[in-house]
Amino acid sequence: DPLTVWSESSGNPLYIEYCAQAAVLGRRPSRGSRRQLFEQCIAAVSPAAADICSWIAVAGRPVSQATLAALTGLSVAGVSLLVEELESAGLIHVNSDGPAFRHALIRDACYGLLDDDDRRKRHCALVHYAENDFHRVLHFDGAGLLGDAAVAYNRLGWRHIDAAEPERALTAFTNAMERVPAFDRAAEEARSGHAIALMWLGRTADAMRAWQDVQAAQTMPIDSISVTANVRLAEAAWENGEDVDTALPVLRTALDNAGILAPHLLPRIYLLLGAIYERRNDLPTSQNYLELGLIAAESVANSRDALRLRSWLAVVKARQGDTATGIALLESVVERAEALQYTNDMAQACVKLCYLSDMAGDYERYAQWCNRGLRGKGPASTHLRGLLTSNLASVETDTGALRSALGHAEEAEQLTSGAGGNLVGRAICQQAMLHAIMGRFDSAEACVARAKRQRLTESWIRAVQYARGIVAETRGDLKTAREAYRATLPETVSPALSEVFELRALTGLVRTACAIGDVTDANIALSVLRESCKPGWRISESLLAEAQGVVSLADGDVPAGCDHFTRAKET
């Protein structure tokens, strides 16, 4: 009677199967809970088979017959016969990984039949057969070895940080803190990891409060773990939002102690310092730190740090005017990282090659490096996938593939919206400019407003103003466009600017000033643009030629204007 079976089983497939088997055998199905039913099934097998069942239950996953033989002291053939008995009883099935329970309910019933002392002993034995920390930590917990479990959870936390999985890292560090007293060394390490995971998640205020708690509660003298935590916090603050105010003090603390306590971290410290000073436009200081990092990394074969240091050094050389050398150096990094299967490092080098290709005005190579970085499975880091997808939107905009560019900009926003920050702001700005070019000005202005609400660094707050300027100029609102382009430039404009969006904003100022007849203002912007133009930096040459062409037309010199525009087109 299907209705009776349904009402008795609550739809549980294992109980339905049991009822069907009972009917075939002419027996009445036993009453009581499904757990009791499974316990009866386990009790019906031989003691030796039940012991095998218990080992599989404690393992919580398939166990090879060879491992079961080692655990029980039986031969592999003897284990095989017992496995067949369990399979015939409907308790387990055998797959390529070994015997496993047919359903989690059966596993729970078998696990529940063991007394606490027996469970602990079995978990303790299985620690030595765990394939990784994910399995090992479960057995530490089951064996009551909570200190060892905390250490394993910390290892998992750092692994998740390295794999760009901050939410999982936060959970792992929280688990570690819950298992040991607050004064324990593992608890101190977990508190550091907890703060760093919060920083990677973009929860800066929470992260800094947690970090202050770490500093206040520190009972041990500074050691290599403390230095590592400082470096990792600086990396999180920098990579997730270029937060120099947070990164620089802890980085200097790490540098003061790393030489003696953790010399292996010196390449990473110098790398971060080089990146920070590159963003600050202090290129000689940046180059000095990067070269010190390369010296420190010489002793490590196939060092990831050496590849990353060369990548940043290539950017610095390009920004100093030697674009060709920078590109060649980065191309060698990509090939080496791919050969070593350093997927994220290869993708990161591709990102920098996009930047240098933009400087060189080479759209074809720009798109090539975007696709190279995303090739196959692409980088493990969602941040890097979002960045490369955003780059692809940028180059497609420049080459006129507007619909595809809009799709990639929207995809980039989805990939990066969880962490927020500069990258999601960039993706929204791209959408704003594309909507404007397509004539959808309401959508464009809504995107600009949305970009302003993001958590952005100072330079990216100015970059949003550049997007606002493009939208206003495309719409024909020259007054708003000029105001936005001015807001794009730093408060104290140096004799030469080096960010591409700043040079584009200067060109926009020239265009809009000439459009309203303010040639004097146009020439002031043109002068700064001329100071910023470097030999071999094609995009600066192109923008300068465009601006000179606009001024020539405003002066009535059409032949000169045409010559400049031809030069702009060529570069």
C-alpha positions as MATLAB code, in Angstrom:
seq = 'DPLTVWSESSGNPLYIEYCAQAAVLGRRPSRGSRRQLFEQCIAAVSPAAADICSWIAVAGRPVSQATLAALTGLSVAGVSLLVEELESAGLIHVNSDGPAFRHALIRDACYGLLDDDDRRKRHCALVHYAENDFHRVLHFDGAGLLGDAAVAYNRLGWRHIDAAEPERALTAFTNAMERVPAFDRAAEEARSGHAIALMWLGRTADAMRAWQDVQAAQTMPIDSISVTANVRLAEAAWENGEDVDTALPVLRTALDNAGILAPHLLPRIYLLLGAIYERRNDLPTSQNYLELGLIAAESVANSRDALRLRSWLAVVKARQGDTATGIALLESVVERAEALQYTNDMAQACVKLCYLSDMAGDYERYAQWCNRGLRGKGPASTHLRGLLTSNLASVETDTGALRSALGHAEEAEQLTSGAGGNLVGRAICQQAMLHAIMGRFDSAEACVARAKRQRLTESWIRAVQYARGIVAETRGDLKTAREAYRATLPETVSPALSEVFELRALTGLVRTACAIGDVTDANIALSVLRESCKPGWRISESLLAEAQGVVSLADGDVPAGCDHFTRAKET';
ca = [
       0.000    0.000    0.000;
       1.951    3.048   -1.231;
       0.044    5.473    1.006;
       0.797    3.438    4.125;
       4.471    3.173    3.157;
       4.579    6.921    2.549;
       2.988    7.797    5.881;
       5.239    5.418    7.824;
       8.452    6.428    6.064;
       7.890   10.196    5.708;
       9.265    9.679    2.213;
      12.655    8.399    3.402;
      14.033    6.329    0.503;
      15.988    3.908    2.705;
      12.906    3.115    4.806;
      10.779    2.659    1.661;
      13.371    0.193    0.352;
      13.332   -1.645    3.689;
       9.523   -1.906    3.576;
       9.689   -3.261    0.025;
      12.293   -5.866    1.029;
      10.194   -6.883    4.042;
       7.148   -7.353    1.810;
       9.138   -9.535   -0.618;
      10.372  -11.680    2.277;
       6.890  -11.870    3.815;
       7.921  -10.005    6.977;
       6.312   -7.054    8.676;
       8.525   -3.969    8.767;
       9.610   -3.157   12.320;
       8.041   -0.188   14.013;
      10.011    2.632   15.607;
      12.362    5.340   14.399;
      14.433    4.990   11.278;
      17.564    5.289   13.450;
      16.480    2.218   15.405;
      15.881    0.392   12.133;
      19.450    1.098   10.977;
      20.833    0.087   14.373;
      18.999   -3.239   14.011;
      20.524   -3.728   10.560;
      24.021   -3.070   11.981;
      23.411   -5.420   14.917;
      22.457   -8.200   12.487;
      25.949   -8.428   10.929;
      28.932  -10.283   12.431;
      31.029   -8.523   15.118;
      34.023   -8.327   12.768;
      31.876   -6.715   10.056;
      30.392   -4.326   12.645;
      33.961   -3.314   13.594;
      34.685   -2.456    9.946;
      31.446   -0.505    9.929;
      32.597    1.460   12.986;
      35.933    2.394   11.383;
      34.170    3.702    8.267;
      31.719    5.655   10.472;
      34.516    7.339   12.426;
      36.460    8.089    9.236;
      33.398    9.881    7.863;
      34.478    9.149    4.284;
      35.401    6.173    2.065;
      38.329    4.145    3.453;
      40.473    1.872    1.301;
      40.478   -1.821    2.166;
      44.257   -1.699    2.694;
      43.823    1.055    5.333;
      41.033   -0.945    7.007;
      43.346   -3.953    7.116;
      46.062   -1.870    8.802;
      43.575   -0.492   11.351;
      42.020   -3.868   12.247;
      45.078   -6.109   11.966;
      43.288   -8.306    9.404;
      44.481   -9.304    5.962;
      43.184   -7.385    2.945;
      41.378  -10.581    1.838;
      39.705  -10.843    5.257;
      38.568   -7.219    5.054;
      37.233   -7.859    1.550;
      34.972  -10.684    2.844;
      33.618   -8.463    5.639;
      32.983   -5.653    3.178;
      30.960   -8.065    1.044;
      28.892   -8.964    4.132;
      28.172   -5.286    4.837;
      27.311   -4.677    1.195;
      24.891   -7.635    1.198;
      23.251   -6.226    4.344;
      22.566   -2.990    2.461;
      24.717   -0.875    4.756;
      27.554    0.149    2.447;
      28.495    0.317   -1.201;
      31.982    0.165   -2.686;
      33.239    2.855   -5.043;
      36.652    3.705   -6.493;
      37.747    5.341   -3.200;
      36.756    2.338   -1.065;
      33.780    1.225    1.055;
      31.357    4.000    2.104;
      27.925    4.149    3.725;
      24.954    4.184    1.404;
      23.481    7.120    3.286;
      24.517    9.602    5.990;
      21.682    8.341    8.219;
      23.300    4.892    8.399;
      26.678    6.458    9.193;
      25.097    8.535   11.997;
      23.414    5.454   13.456;
      26.668    3.467   13.431;
      28.660    6.380   14.896;
      26.064    6.734   17.651;
      26.455    3.086   18.708;
      30.062    3.709   19.782;
      30.807    4.851   23.323;
      32.841    8.036   23.749;
      36.078    6.276   24.703;
      35.931    3.984   21.650;
      35.233    6.932   19.329;
      38.212    8.871   20.707;
      40.590    5.922   20.245;
      39.450    5.365   16.658;
      39.750    9.072   15.800;
      43.232    9.142   17.324;
      44.292    6.173   15.178;
      42.847    7.756   12.023;
      44.848   10.986   12.476;
      47.876    9.140   11.045;
      45.914    8.107    7.927;
      44.469   11.568    7.174;
      45.401   12.767    3.702;
      45.304   16.487    4.524;
      44.505   19.026    7.236;
      40.827   19.071    6.247;
      40.510   15.415    7.307;
      43.083   15.610   10.087;
      41.322   18.374   11.997;
      38.105   16.343   12.200;
      39.978   13.470   13.838;
      41.787   15.801   16.248;
      38.385   17.108   17.309;
      36.943   13.603   17.612;
      39.919   12.446   19.660;
      39.602   15.402   22.009;
      43.025   16.753   20.960;
      41.763   20.325   20.789;
      45.194   21.971   20.891;
      46.294   19.968   17.852;
      42.952   20.795   16.199;
      43.560   24.533   16.743;
      47.010   24.282   15.119;
      45.500   22.440   12.136;
      42.694   25.016   11.838;
      45.303   27.790   11.757;
      47.123   26.004    8.915;
      43.818   25.757    7.061;
      43.137   29.441    7.688;
      46.438   30.531    6.135;
      45.852   28.166    3.225;
      42.465   29.784    2.588;
      44.059   33.246    2.780;
      46.617   32.195    0.147;
      43.812   30.775   -2.030;
      41.872   34.094   -1.844;
      39.075   32.506    0.231;
      38.790   34.936    3.170;
      35.355   33.749    4.343;
      36.616   30.182    4.774;
      39.751   31.520    6.442;
      37.623   33.489    8.912;
      35.705   30.319    9.822;
      38.928   28.322   10.284;
      40.515   30.932   12.558;
      37.293   31.229   14.570;
      37.292   27.438   15.035;
      40.892   27.595   16.257;
      40.094   30.313   18.807;
      37.172   28.296   20.162;
      39.331   25.249   20.955;
      42.130   26.637   23.132;
      42.452   29.121   26.011;
      42.963   32.769   25.066;
      46.587   32.789   26.316;
      47.571   29.784   24.158;
      50.051   30.491   21.310;
      47.657   28.937   18.786;
      44.921   31.309   19.992;
      47.209   34.334   19.468;
      47.981   33.161   15.940;
      44.275   32.592   15.278;
      43.402   36.112   16.475;
      45.960   37.537   14.019;
      44.529   35.419   11.212;
      41.003   36.501   12.153;
      41.952   40.187   11.776;
      43.701   39.533    8.446;
      40.708   37.603    7.054;
      38.443   40.531    8.010;
      40.788   42.896    6.156;
      40.637   40.705    3.029;
      36.836   40.771    3.267;
      36.925   44.569    3.122;
      35.722   44.960    6.726;
      38.526   47.388    7.523;
      37.104   48.881   10.742;
      36.377   45.405   12.189;
      39.834   44.237   11.113;
      41.622   47.118   12.815;
      39.641   46.622   16.039;
      40.562   42.931   15.957;
      44.215   43.797   15.264;
      44.296   46.194   18.226;
      42.956   43.349   20.380;
      45.783   41.158   19.072;
      48.378   43.763   20.048;
      46.818   44.309   23.486;
      46.603   40.596   24.297;
      50.071   39.620   23.006;
      51.901   37.736   25.769;
      54.816   36.269   23.806;
      57.860   38.235   22.561;
      57.907   39.010   18.850;
      58.735   35.850   16.876;
      58.540   34.661   13.261;
      54.762   34.084   13.573;
      54.281   37.704   14.702;
      56.396   38.992   11.813;
      54.418   36.838    9.361;
      51.149   38.208   10.734;
      52.386   41.785   10.236;
      53.349   41.052    6.631;
      50.042   39.352    5.896;
      48.025   42.226    7.384;
      49.988   44.689    5.255;
      49.373   42.541    2.152;
      45.639   42.407    2.884;
      45.392   46.167    3.506;
      47.336   46.927    0.333;
      45.902   44.373   -2.081;
      42.303   44.900   -1.004;
      42.255   48.671   -1.239;
      45.754   50.192   -1.358;
      45.320   51.234    2.280;
      48.797   52.708    2.823;
      47.969   54.157    6.254;
      47.303   50.632    7.561;
      49.937   48.761    5.543;
      53.015   50.937    5.998;
      53.359   50.971    9.849;
      52.967   47.187   10.234;
      55.255   46.640    7.262;
      57.994   48.736    8.839;
      57.572   46.789   12.089;
      57.962   43.565   10.100;
      61.064   44.908    8.319;
      62.693   45.837   11.643;
      62.421   42.226   12.879;
      62.466   40.063    9.731;
      66.235   40.139    9.199;
      66.818   38.053   12.342;
      63.480   36.315   12.979;
      62.121   35.649    9.484;
      64.619   36.400    6.685;
      62.506   34.336    4.259;
      59.895   37.119    4.450;
      62.233   39.906    3.303;
      61.373   39.492   -0.418;
      57.653   39.884    0.371;
      58.289   42.935    2.551;
      60.426   44.640   -0.100;
      57.836   43.748   -2.746;
      55.083   45.506   -0.806;
      57.261   48.539   -0.116;
      58.133   48.726   -3.813;
      54.469   48.531   -4.806;
      53.469   51.213   -2.285;
      56.127   53.658   -3.438;
      55.299   52.951   -7.089;
      51.709   53.994   -6.372;
      53.041   57.065   -4.557;
      54.890   57.935   -7.763;
      58.288   57.711   -6.034;
      59.761   55.479   -8.719;
      63.464   55.590   -7.662;
      62.586   54.492   -4.098;
      60.266   51.815   -5.496;
      63.011   50.474   -7.768;
      65.484   50.407   -4.864;
      63.132   48.308   -2.681;
      62.313   45.918   -5.537;
      66.000   45.360   -6.305;
      66.689   44.702   -2.591;
      63.861   42.169   -2.705;
      65.390   40.406   -5.697;
      68.734   40.146   -3.861;
      66.904   38.641   -0.860;
      65.040   36.190   -3.116;
      68.149   34.917   -4.929;
      68.628   32.016   -2.535;
      65.202   30.489   -3.246;
      64.875   28.421   -6.449;
      61.726   29.014   -8.552;
      60.679   31.641   -6.025;
      57.218   33.121   -6.452;
      58.526   36.211   -4.702;
      61.220   36.678   -7.360;
      58.598   36.496  -10.118;
      56.399   39.036   -8.351;
      59.335   41.365   -7.730;
      60.316   41.235  -11.417;
      56.708   41.989  -12.363;
      56.633   45.188  -10.304;
      60.122   46.163  -11.428;
      58.911   45.884  -15.036;
      56.080   48.333  -14.286;
      58.501   50.779  -12.650;
      60.866   50.647  -15.634;
      57.964   51.229  -18.029;
      56.705   54.183  -16.026;
      60.220   55.635  -16.116;
      59.968   55.616  -19.925;
      61.480   52.231  -20.864;
      58.232   50.540  -21.879;
      59.866   47.986  -24.190;
      62.152   46.657  -21.429;
      59.240   46.490  -19.010;
      57.115   44.497  -21.451;
      59.959   42.085  -22.277;
      60.625   41.484  -18.568;
      56.948   40.817  -17.862;
      56.604   38.457  -20.819;
      59.452   36.356  -19.412;
      57.669   36.301  -16.018;
      54.456   35.017  -17.657;
      56.301   32.196  -19.422;
      58.179   31.182  -16.267;
      55.084   31.325  -14.024;
      53.080   29.247  -16.522;
      55.871   26.656  -16.765;
      55.895   26.362  -12.953;
      52.051   26.225  -12.895;
      51.846   29.344  -10.722;
      48.424   30.250  -12.120;
      47.731   33.300   -9.990;
      51.207   34.741  -10.539;
      50.891   34.223  -14.278;
      47.533   36.015  -14.248;
      48.938   38.851  -12.125;
      51.757   39.352  -14.653;
      49.150   39.390  -17.445;
      47.311   42.158  -15.573;
      50.491   44.229  -15.519;
      51.072   43.515  -19.214;
      47.598   44.907  -19.893;
      48.660   48.101  -18.105;
      51.867   48.343  -20.094;
      50.065   47.547  -23.357;
      47.702   50.429  -22.574;
      50.731   52.679  -22.042;
      52.093   51.460  -25.374;
      48.736   52.007  -27.104;
      48.765   48.384  -28.312;
      45.120   47.264  -28.076;
      45.732   43.928  -29.797;
      48.357   42.860  -27.243;
      46.189   44.264  -24.435;
      43.321   41.921  -25.401;
      45.774   39.057  -25.907;
      47.068   39.350  -22.327;
      43.537   39.551  -20.912;
      42.618   36.300  -22.637;
      45.949   34.665  -21.747;
      45.351   35.365  -18.066;
      41.819   33.943  -18.213;
      42.805   30.939  -20.348;
      41.695   27.489  -19.195;
      40.435   27.534  -15.637;
      41.970   30.951  -15.108;
      43.341   32.205  -11.800;
      41.977   30.838   -8.536;
      41.567   34.361   -7.182;
      38.150   35.901   -7.874;
      39.839   39.301   -7.559;
      42.215   38.504  -10.428;
      39.441   37.084  -12.626;
      37.440   40.238  -12.012;
      40.437   42.434  -12.809;
      41.208   40.650  -16.083;
      37.538   40.718  -17.091;
      37.443   44.435  -16.322;
      40.578   44.903  -18.442;
      38.880   43.062  -21.286;
      35.937   45.466  -21.035;
      38.388   48.368  -21.202;
      40.165   47.237  -24.366;
      36.876   46.304  -26.058;
      35.633   49.820  -25.341;
      38.732   51.281  -26.985;
      38.314   49.044  -30.052;
      34.571   49.707  -30.411;
      33.115   46.334  -29.287;
      30.726   48.176  -26.985;
      28.066   45.538  -26.290;
      30.671   42.909  -25.464;
      32.518   45.451  -23.298;
      29.336   46.233  -21.342;
      28.765   42.516  -20.730;
      32.313   42.083  -19.432;
      32.041   45.176  -17.222;
      28.847   43.796  -15.666;
      30.518   40.388  -15.188;
      33.516   42.075  -13.540;
      31.199   43.862  -11.106;
      29.537   40.572  -10.162;
      32.919   38.895   -9.597;
      34.206   41.682   -7.350;
      31.047   42.931   -5.617;
      31.581   40.660   -2.590;
      34.814   42.332   -1.535;
      33.941   45.773   -2.935;
      36.691   48.370   -3.238;
      38.494   49.882   -6.199;
      37.897   47.071   -8.645;
      34.126   47.071   -8.355;
      34.265   50.880   -8.637;
      36.219   50.537  -11.873;
      33.716   48.049  -13.333;
      30.811   50.400  -12.540;
      32.677   53.374  -14.080;
      33.196   51.338  -17.262;
      29.465   50.687  -17.415;
      28.786   54.412  -16.924;
      30.997   55.414  -19.868;
      29.590   52.675  -22.116;
      25.987   53.646  -21.337;
      26.896   57.258  -22.177;
      28.495   56.299  -25.502;
      25.311   54.334  -26.324;
      23.175   57.367  -25.441;
      21.695   55.920  -22.235;
      22.510   58.925  -20.061;
      20.145   58.163  -17.179;
      21.745   54.720  -16.794;
      25.206   56.285  -17.085;
      24.560   58.820  -14.331;
      23.031   56.134  -12.097;
      26.259   54.133  -12.493;
      28.386   57.173  -11.556;
      26.269   57.670   -8.434;
      26.662   53.972   -7.578;
      30.439   54.137   -8.083;
      30.691   57.077   -5.662;
      29.112   54.948   -2.926;
      31.895   52.351   -3.113;
      34.793   52.186   -0.659;
      37.549   53.662   -2.829;
      41.105   54.907   -2.410;
      41.970   58.552   -3.137;
      43.164   57.912   -6.691;
      40.047   55.919   -7.518;
      37.757   58.589   -6.096;
      39.386   60.844   -8.708;
      38.985   58.157  -11.381;
      35.206   58.194  -10.762;
      35.318   61.928  -11.512;
      36.968   61.096  -14.843;
      34.063   58.760  -15.678;
      31.646   61.519  -14.656;
      33.488   63.879  -17.005;
      33.188   61.447  -19.945;
      29.449   61.043  -19.315;
      28.892   64.819  -19.108;
      31.029   65.591  -22.188;
      29.274   62.904  -24.244;
      25.931   64.373  -23.182;
      27.081   67.877  -24.191;
      27.202   69.286  -20.636;
      30.598   70.961  -21.000;
      30.447   72.890  -17.719;
      29.977   69.680  -15.665;
      32.568   67.878  -17.793;
      35.242   70.537  -17.124;
      34.467   70.507  -13.411;
      34.752   66.695  -13.322;
      37.981   66.599  -15.320;
      39.557   69.145  -12.945;
      38.446   67.033   -9.965;
      40.203   64.046  -11.601;
      43.627   65.684  -11.192;
      45.469   65.536   -7.835;
      45.225   68.673   -5.681;
      48.883   69.461   -6.227;
      49.534   68.709   -9.876;
      53.183   67.790  -10.334;
      55.073   68.943  -13.444;
      54.410   65.497  -14.932;
      51.520   63.106  -14.334;
      51.861   59.358  -14.911;
      48.425   57.764  -14.448;
      46.730   57.089  -17.771;
      43.322   58.294  -16.525;
      44.940   61.596  -15.429;
      46.386   62.122  -18.912;
      42.988   61.339  -20.443;
      41.380   63.880  -18.098;
      43.906   66.544  -19.175;
      43.013   65.809  -22.802;
      39.349   66.119  -21.858;
      40.089   69.522  -20.299;
      41.720   70.631  -23.559;
      38.722   69.475  -25.613;
      36.075   71.073  -23.405;
      38.033   74.340  -22.963;
      38.405   74.688  -26.731;
      34.734   73.813  -27.239;
      33.688   76.888  -25.210;
      36.465   79.106  -26.589;
      38.741   79.177  -23.516;
      41.995   78.578  -25.414;
      44.111   79.949  -22.534;
      42.869   77.229  -20.164;
      43.333   74.664  -22.931;
      46.977   75.666  -23.330;
      47.597   75.370  -19.575;
      46.314   71.775  -19.640;
      48.290   71.120  -22.824;
      51.470   72.310  -21.106;
      51.052   69.805  -18.253;
      50.280   67.079  -20.787;
      53.438   67.939  -22.725;
      55.523   67.671  -19.521;
      53.995   64.252  -18.862;
      54.727   62.790  -22.296;
      57.583   60.280  -22.215;
      59.401   58.808  -25.240;
      58.137   55.304  -25.935;
      54.975   55.788  -23.879;
      52.600   55.612  -26.828;
      49.375   56.488  -25.046;
      50.880   59.744  -23.752;
      52.120   60.548  -27.284;
      48.670   59.822  -28.709;
      46.828   61.951  -26.142;
      49.309   64.816  -26.583;
      48.874   64.718  -30.363;
      45.078   64.749  -29.960;
      45.212   67.722  -27.565;
      47.593   69.631  -29.881;
      45.216   68.968  -32.767;
      42.255   70.351  -30.833;
      44.189   73.531  -29.898;
      45.395   73.963  -33.498;
      41.809   73.805  -34.769;
      40.733   76.307  -32.088;
      43.510   78.631  -33.334;
      42.220   78.199  -36.906;
      45.269   76.244  -38.111;
      43.472   73.384  -39.898;
      46.539   71.823  -41.640;
      48.468   71.638  -38.347;
      45.394   70.228  -36.626;
      45.073   67.520  -39.291;
      48.756   66.630  -38.916;
      48.378   66.237  -35.150;
      45.241   64.094  -35.499;
      47.024   61.863  -38.026;
      49.842   61.436  -35.496;
      47.281   60.625  -32.771;
      45.718   57.996  -35.009;
      49.108   56.448  -35.812;
      50.086   56.155  -32.151;
];
